[in-house]
Amino acid sequence: MDLDTFITTFYVLIDDWYKSEIDYAMQRHAGPGLEMSDSEVLTVAIAGQWQVGVPWRSERSVVRYMQQHGRHWFPGMLQRSQFNQRVRDLWAALVRLQQIVAQELWAGELYECVDCVPLPHCSLAQAASHDRHWLSGGLGYGGNQGGWYWGEQLLISVTATGVVTGWLVGQAQIEDRWMMEAFVSTRHEYMGLIGPEPPPQKRNKEIQVATAESFSPAITTGVACLVSYLADEGFNGQRWIAHWQDEYEATVITAPPANPLVLSLTVQGQHPVALQWYRNGAAIAGATNRFLVIPHATPAHSGNYTLEASNALGRADSGPLQVTVTPDAGWVSGVAEWRESRYGRPRLVSAGQPASVWSTSF
């Protein structure tokens, strides 16, 4: 696709969406007309997030490019400071657009990668000399370089192909697992922040719990993609992993395993729908959720897998999904999207899709 087609198509899609979803809610003030429409500002802002196949490499350089070469698309292209102010005014619409574009681009992905990264506001020396003045944020520790910093932290979720599907800003002192709790609970319904049941030795002790005020607006988290999350050891802990699965139906794998097995199917039916996975006719203990995930699959896990769904009106099963695990496979997966609907008997939508086996590296 050439650049002119890319910009024109993008603008038409954004302008149609803006007029149908946003325009009616925008407040208008008396005064001269805008040099750039909201749709034009959003088009440049979203296009600036592309860094492959385009003649710019950052959100800053896209403004410079449009000023020099893009006047035939945007005759009223603003200076950078004015443009940045307009983008800040439209931040909610921009975030929603990012999510819509991400949903179009992540189709077919098997997992999302999540991690926390520092957002330093200033040096520690500046923080010490300006304490309780104009600086916000707090003292945190971590990041790829390690060490202490003053500011906030960002939890970001990215697909294997580099599509950002959601993000959340929190205070620097919040541990990774509470960041993940805020992220997956918001995607599921609302920011719950309940956490898992504490271990027996800590049940009578005060445990630090994050609050909703510790995070950025929940609009930035995006929507659940119904795939597994890959995370580093900072998100580890069986209590937390089980809690995320049980409360939010979020499967978190806390290290890139050598050979994970991931299976899913599409089921529709009146709620509540009970699910059970079987291998070679035998029920798999605990396999009653959206996905069957075996983090370290071996050839012993090969066989015929079946998902059984039942509700008050009946029962259905998927038929066998034949899975063969080879010792050198990087990923093993038989995946088809699935969902539950609130009507009728349980009905299988995708059945008998054989698993595919391929290798990859981390």
C-alpha positions in Angstrom: 0.0 0.0 0.0 1.4 3.4 -1.0 1.5 6.3 1.5 -1.2 8.3 -0.1 -3.6 5.3 0.0 -2.6 4.6 3.6 -3.3 8.2 4.8 -6.5 8.6 2.8 -8.0 5.2 3.9 -7.0 5.9 7.5 -8.6 9.3 7.5 -11.9 8.1 6.0 -12.1 5.3 8.6 -11.3 7.6 11.5 -13.6 10.4 10.3 -16.6 8.0 9.9 -15.9 6.6 13.4 -15.5 10.1 14.9 -18.8 11.4 13.4 -20.8 8.4 14.6 -19.3 7.9 18.1 -17.6 11.1 19.3 -18.8 14.2 17.5 -22.1 14.5 19.2 -20.5 14.6 22.7 -17.9 17.3 21.9 -18.4 20.8 23.4 -18.2 23.6 20.9 -17.1 27.2 21.7 -17.6 30.5 19.9 -14.6 31.8 18.0 -12.7 31.1 14.8 -12.9 27.7 13.1 -10.3 25.1 13.7 -7.3 24.9 11.4 -7.3 21.1 11.6 -10.4 19.1 12.3 -10.4 16.6 15.2 -10.4 13.8 12.6 -7.3 15.2 11.0 -5.5 15.5 14.3 -6.4 11.9 15.3 -5.3 10.6 11.9 -1.8 12.2 12.2 -1.6 11.0 15.8 -2.4 7.4 15.1 -0.3 7.3 11.9 2.6 8.6 13.9 2.6 5.3 15.9 3.6 3.4 12.8 7.4 3.1 12.5 7.7 0.6 9.7 7.0 1.2 6.0 6.5 5.0 6.6 9.0 7.9 6.2 8.9 8.8 9.9 10.2 7.1 13.0 8.5 8.8 15.9 5.4 10.8 16.8 7.6 13.9 16.8 8.9 13.3 13.3 5.5 12.6 11.8 4.5 16.3 12.6 7.7 17.5 10.9 7.0 15.3 7.9 3.4 16.5 7.5 4.5 20.1 7.8 7.1 19.6 5.0 5.4 17.0 2.7 1.8 16.5 3.9 0.1 19.8 3.2 -1.9 18.3 0.3 -3.5 15.9 2.9 -3.6 18.4 5.8 -3.5 22.0 4.5 -3.9 23.4 8.1 -1.1 21.2 9.7 -0.3 22.8 13.0 3.1 23.5 14.6 4.3 20.8 17.1 3.2 22.6 20.3 -0.3 23.4 18.9 -0.6 19.9 17.6 0.4 18.3 20.9 -2.1 20.4 22.7 -4.9 19.3 20.4 -3.9 15.6 20.9 -4.0 16.1 24.7 -7.5 17.6 24.3 -8.6 14.5 22.4 -6.8 12.0 24.6 -9.9 9.9 25.4 -10.8 9.6 21.7 -7.2 8.8 20.8 -7.0 6.0 23.4 -10.3 4.5 22.1 -9.0 4.6 18.5 -5.8 2.9 19.5 -7.8 0.1 21.0 -10.0 -0.2 17.9 -7.0 -0.4 15.6 -5.3 -2.9 17.9 -8.3 -5.2 17.8 -8.1 -5.2 14.0 -4.4 -6.1 14.1 -4.2 -8.7 16.8 -6.6 -11.2 15.2 -5.1 -14.7 15.3 -2.6 -14.0 18.0 -1.9 -16.8 20.5 -0.7 -14.7 23.4 0.0 -11.2 24.8 3.3 -10.2 26.5 3.0 -8.1 29.6 5.7 -6.3 31.5 6.2 -3.3 33.8 8.7 -0.6 32.9 9.8 2.5 34.9 8.6 6.0 33.9 11.2 8.2 35.6 10.1 11.8 36.2 13.5 13.2 37.2 16.7 12.2 38.9 16.8 11.1 42.5 18.7 14.3 43.3 16.0 16.5 41.8 13.4 14.5 43.7 15.2 15.0 47.0 15.6 18.7 46.5 12.0 19.3 45.3 10.2 16.9 47.7 6.5 17.9 48.1 6.7 20.7 45.7 5.9 20.5 41.9 7.0 16.8 41.4 4.5 14.0 41.4 5.2 10.2 41.5 7.1 8.1 44.0 10.2 6.1 44.7 10.4 2.8 42.8 12.9 0.1 42.0 13.3 -2.0 38.8 13.4 -1.9 35.1 15.9 -3.4 32.7 18.8 -1.4 34.2 17.7 -2.0 37.8 18.2 0.5 40.5 16.0 3.2 42.2 14.1 5.9 40.3 11.5 8.6 41.0 8.3 8.6 39.0 5.7 6.1 38.0 5.6 2.8 36.2 3.9 1.5 33.1 2.3 -2.0 32.6 2.0 -2.6 28.8 0.5 -5.5 26.9 1.9 -6.3 23.4 1.2 -9.1 21.0 3.9 -11.2 19.4 3.8 -9.0 16.3 4.3 -5.8 18.3 0.7 -4.5 18.5 0.1 -2.7 21.8 -3.3 -3.9 23.1 -3.5 -2.0 26.4 -1.5 -0.2 29.1 -1.9 1.1 32.6 0.2 3.7 34.6 0.6 3.1 38.3 2.6 4.5 41.2 6.3 3.4 41.1 6.1 1.6 44.5 3.3 -0.9 43.4 4.6 -4.4 42.9 4.1 -6.0 39.4 1.4 -8.4 40.6 -0.9 -5.6 41.8 -0.3 -3.8 38.5 -1.5 -7.0 36.8 -4.4 -7.3 39.2 -5.6 -3.8 38.2 -5.1 -4.6 34.5 -6.9 -7.9 34.2 -9.7 -7.0 36.6 -10.4 -3.8 34.6 -10.5 -5.8 31.4 -12.8 -8.3 32.9 -15.4 -5.8 34.3 -14.1 -3.2 36.7 -11.0 -2.5 38.7 -11.5 -4.9 41.6 -8.1 -5.0 43.3 -9.1 -7.9 45.6 -6.0 -10.0 45.3 -5.7 -13.7 46.3 -6.3 -15.0 49.7 -3.1 -14.4 51.8 -1.1 -17.4 53.0 -1.8 -18.6 56.5 1.3 -17.0 58.0 0.2 -13.6 56.8 -3.6 -13.6 57.4 -3.3 -11.7 60.7 -0.9 -9.2 59.3 -1.6 -6.0 57.4 -0.9 -6.4 53.7 -0.4 -3.4 51.5 -3.1 -3.2 48.8 -3.2 -0.8 45.9 -6.2 1.4 45.4 -7.9 2.6 42.3 -6.4 6.1 42.9 -3.0 4.5 42.4 -3.5 4.0 38.7 -4.3 5.9 35.5 -7.8 6.0 34.1 -9.1 2.5 33.3 -9.9 3.4 29.7 -6.4 2.6 28.7 -6.4 -1.1 29.5 -8.2 -2.1 26.3 -10.4 -5.2 26.1 -9.6 -8.8 26.9 -8.3 -10.7 23.8 -9.1 -14.1 25.3 -5.6 -15.3 24.9 -2.9 -16.2 27.4 -0.5 -13.6 29.0 3.2 -14.2 29.0 5.0 -12.5 31.8 8.4 -12.6 33.7 9.1 -13.8 37.2 7.9 -10.5 38.7 4.3 -11.8 38.1 5.1 -15.3 39.6 3.2 -17.1 42.4 0.7 -19.9 42.2 -1.8 -18.1 44.4 -1.9 -15.1 42.0 -2.0 -17.2 38.9 -4.9 -19.3 40.2 -6.6 -16.1 41.4 -6.4 -14.4 38.0 -7.7 -17.5 36.3 -10.6 -18.1 38.7 -11.7 -14.4 39.2 -11.1 -13.0 35.7 -10.6 -16.0 33.4 -7.1 -14.7 32.7 -4.4 -17.3 32.0 -1.0 -15.9 33.0 2.2 -17.9 32.1 4.9 -16.4 34.2 7.9 -17.4 32.0 8.2 -18.3 28.3 8.1 -22.1 28.6 9.9 -24.3 26.2 6.9 -26.0 24.9 3.4 -24.8 26.1 0.2 -26.5 24.9 -2.7 -24.1 24.4 -6.2 -25.3 23.3 -9.5 -23.5 23.0 -12.8 -23.8 21.2 -15.9 -21.7 20.5 -19.0 -22.6 22.6 -22.3 -20.9 22.7 -25.2 -21.6 25.1 -27.4 -20.3 27.8 -25.5 -19.4 31.0 -24.3 -20.9 33.2 -22.3 -23.2 31.0 -20.0 -25.8 32.6 -16.9 -26.8 30.7 -14.6 -29.8 31.1 -11.6 -30.9 29.1 -10.7 -34.6 28.4 -7.7 -36.3 27.1 -8.2 -39.8 25.6 -11.6 -39.9 27.3 -10.3 -39.1 30.8 -11.2 -35.8 32.5 -8.3 -33.5 33.1 -8.3 -32.3 36.7 -8.9 -28.5 37.0 -9.4 -28.0 33.2 -12.7 -26.3 33.4 -11.9 -22.8 32.1 -11.8 -21.0 28.8 -8.4 -22.4 27.7 -6.5 -25.5 28.3 -2.9 -24.5 29.0 -0.1 -27.0 29.7 3.0 -24.8 30.3 5.6 -27.5 29.7 4.1 -30.0 27.2 6.0 -33.2 26.4 5.3 -36.0 24.0 3.4 -37.7 26.9 0.8 -35.0 26.5 0.0 -36.1 22.9 -3.5 -37.6 22.4 -7.1 -36.7 21.5 -8.5 -33.8 23.4 -12.2 -33.0 23.8 -14.1 -30.1 25.3 -17.5 -30.9 26.8 -20.0 -28.1 27.5 -23.2 -28.5 29.5 -26.0 -26.4 30.9 -29.6 -26.8 32.1 -30.8 -27.5 28.6 -28.3 -30.1 27.4 -24.8 -31.2 26.7 -22.4 -31.0 23.7 -18.8 -32.0 23.0 -16.3 -30.9 20.5 -15.2 -34.2 19.1 -11.5 -35.1 19.3 -8.8 -32.6 18.6 -5.7 -34.7 17.8 -2.5 -33.2 19.3 1.0 -34.4 18.6 3.8 -32.9 20.7 7.3 -33.2 19.3 10.4 -32.8 21.5 11.8 -29.9 19.5 8.6 -27.9 19.0 8.6 -24.3 20.4 4.9 -24.0 20.5 2.1 -26.5 20.3 -1.4 -25.2 19.8 -4.8 -26.1 18.5 -6.6 -22.8 18.9 -9.9 -21.5 17.6 -11.7 -18.5 19.1 -14.6 -19.2 21.4 -17.2 -17.3 23.4 -20.3 -18.0 25.4 -23.7 -16.5 24.7 -26.7 -16.3 26.9 -29.2 -18.2 24.8 -30.2 -21.7 24.0 -28.6 -25.1 24.4 -24.9 -25.5 24.4 -23.8 -25.5 20.7 -20.4 -26.2 19.3 -19.3 -23.6 16.8 -15.8 -24.8 16.0 -15.0 -28.5 16.3 -12.3 -31.0 15.4 -9.7 -28.5 14.3 -6.4 -30.4 14.5 -3.5 -28.9 16.5 -0.6 -27.4 14.6 3.0 -27.8 15.6 5.7 -25.3 14.9 8.9 -24.0 16.4 9.8 -20.6 17.6 12.4 -18.9 19.8 12.2 -16.5 22.7 
